[in-house]
Amino acid sequence: YQRSVHGGLQLKGLSVDERLDILLHVKWTVKEFECALTREIVELVDREADLLNRGRREKALEGLRSRMSNLFLQFCETPEFNPEAINHQRVALEFTTRPLVKLDATKR
């Protein structure tokens, strides 16, 4: 599921409604977890939705979309959010630093 959502984030030439639908799926997916990474993704989703509703062109949104896509990929590759990701890690988890991934104590 996460792979298809990430692929949707990278699609170009979609209508505003199609793009908003993808953004909504991203937001629903990451809102299950509460940490700095997911809050930043939600903020970027809300920012793009606002800009789309204001009629901004795709060219003006490229940087925002690239940043969101990279953060969502980081979300997908994090075992705390995607347990299957541990099977694809090249470096042992204890040797990686992930400051944006610490889950908030209230949501555990």
N, C-alpha and C positions, 0 to 999 in steps of 0.2 A: 504493500500500500504506500509506504513512504517513498519508494522508488518512483512510483507513478506520479505522486504529488510533486516530487522534486523535478521530474521530467516536465510536468505541466508548468512549473515555474520558469522553465527555460524556453517555452514555446513563444514564438513571435507571430505577429499578425493576427492575434485573437481580437474578437470584439470586446468592448468594455464589459458586457455582461459575462462573457466567458472568463475573462481575466478576474473579475470580481468573484466568480464562483470558485476558481482555483485559490484565490487569496483566502476565501472563507474556509476552504478545506485545510489550508495550511494553519490558519488560526485555530481551528478546532483541534487539529492534531497536536499542536504545541501547548495549548492551554491546559492539557491534562497534567502538565508538570509546571512547577513554580520555581524558577531560578533566573539568574541574570540573562542567560542565553535565550530562554523562551520569552522573557519580557521584551528583549530587544527585537526578536523576530516579530512579536505581536505589534510592537511600535512601528516597525517598518511596514507591516501589512496595512495597518491603519493609515499610515502616511501615504502609501501608494493608492489605497482606495480613495482617500480624500483628493489626491491629485488627479486621479482618473475621473472622478465626479466633477472636477473643475475643468475638464477638457484638455489636460496636458497631453502633448504628443509622446509617442513611444520613445523617441530620441532623447527627450528630456528625462526619461525615467530609467535609462540604461544603467547608470551608476547605482541607483537604489535597488534595482532588480538584481544586479550582480551581487551586491552585498547581501541581500536577502537570500539568494540562492546559495551562496557560500555558507551563511549561517545555518540554513536549513540542512545542508549537507553535513555540517558539523553535528547538528542535532541527530541526524540519521546514523552517523558513525559512532555515537556515544552509547556505550552499553547501559547506562542508567536509563536511557529512553528507549533503546532498541536492544534487547538482550541478545539478539542474533549477531549483533555487530562484534561481539567479543571473539567470535570464530574467525573474523577477518582482520584482526589487529596484527600488525607486523611488529610492534614494540609492546612489551609487557605493560599492562595498565599502570602498574606502580611506578613506571619510569616516565610517564607522560604528565604534563601539567595542563590542567583544564580549569582555569579560574572561573569561567562563566558557567560551569556545569554544577556547582554545588547546589543541591536541592535545598530549598528553604525548609526549616524545621516544621512549619505549620502544615505543609502539604504531604509529608511522608506518610 
